[in-house]
Amino acid sequence: MVHDDWHITEDLDAFLSRAGDFLHARPDLHTVLLTVTDGLRTRGLHAYGSEAPFFGLLEEGGRVCGACFRTPPHRLYLTPLNAARTDALAAHLVALGRAVPGVGGEAGTAAAFAEAWQRHTGAAPVPYRRQRLYRLGALTVPRPAPEGRARIAEEGDRELLVRWFGEFSRDIGESESMPAESWADARLAYGGVTLWEAPDGTPLAMAGLTPPVAGQIRVTPVYTPAPLRGRGYAGAATAEVSRLARERGADEVLLFTDLANPTSNGLYQRIGYRPVADFAVYDFQGQSSS
């Protein structure tokens, strides 16, 4: 019989020292965990909220085979796991008294954990979002290209980035994902946002890049103000940051799409992105106090 052992810690360095090889083995499927823990390491443990985050790893025979994290007030996030292991994690978190307002991860994993959490707590899982992870193959720049040019955002663009990130976060229903000012400052520090601007220099859209971690860079966010959509600006900006990610040495260039938006899914595939896996997000309602 296989005995799985979950370990929960608030020590980021200890977690990464034990889980690092496992996370680096599949940087595509583990992209969120890799980029979030890198952000916590570089910007501090409260980069995403005032409460301390926690991290979990699953060991089998001395080998790490699963991981999770939560940065309150946000949802729990999981690496791909089978149903038995998600049930063991749910039971362990309940025993520790850890609050879990929702879960995200590979679609089958997230669904299995949501069911397990309901069994252990009575909380009803409510589907929130269905996503698809894509990996860049052969980059194809959209033609015809819209008028204008791409440029990397600079300090003088900070106010614009703060405003646009706030608008983007509200559009996707994640208005408290992290403070817009902190996000803008972090991205400006490494040239992590590219703007598509009109010939007269007016910014029209933006596309961002995470820092490189484990050979992967993820494109996020991609945003065009509502009055300017449908003109090709987001596609042009995305193609440019995709090229830039490879220029910066990424072995894998990744992005997530909302499966409810067929326009963006079609656009990214035309640029050269190919599906890797589907992901899902659930919120939990009506959790008991047990």
Buried (B, 14 or more C-beta within 10 A) or exposed (E): EEEBEBBBEEEBEEBBEBBBEBBBEBBBBBBBBBBBBBBBBEBEBBBBBEBEBBBBBBBEEEEBBBBBBBBBEBBBBBBBBBBEBBBBBBBBBBEEEBEBBBBBBBBBBBBBBBBBBBEBBEBBBEEBBBBBBBBBEEBEBBEEBBBBBBBBBEEEBBEBBBEBBBBBBEEEEBEEBBBBBBBBBBBBEBEBBBBBBBEEEEBBBBBBBBBBBBEBBBBBBBBBBEEBEEBBBBBBBBBBBBBBBBEBEBEBBBBBBEBEEEEBBEBBBEBBBEEBBBBBBBBBEEBEEE
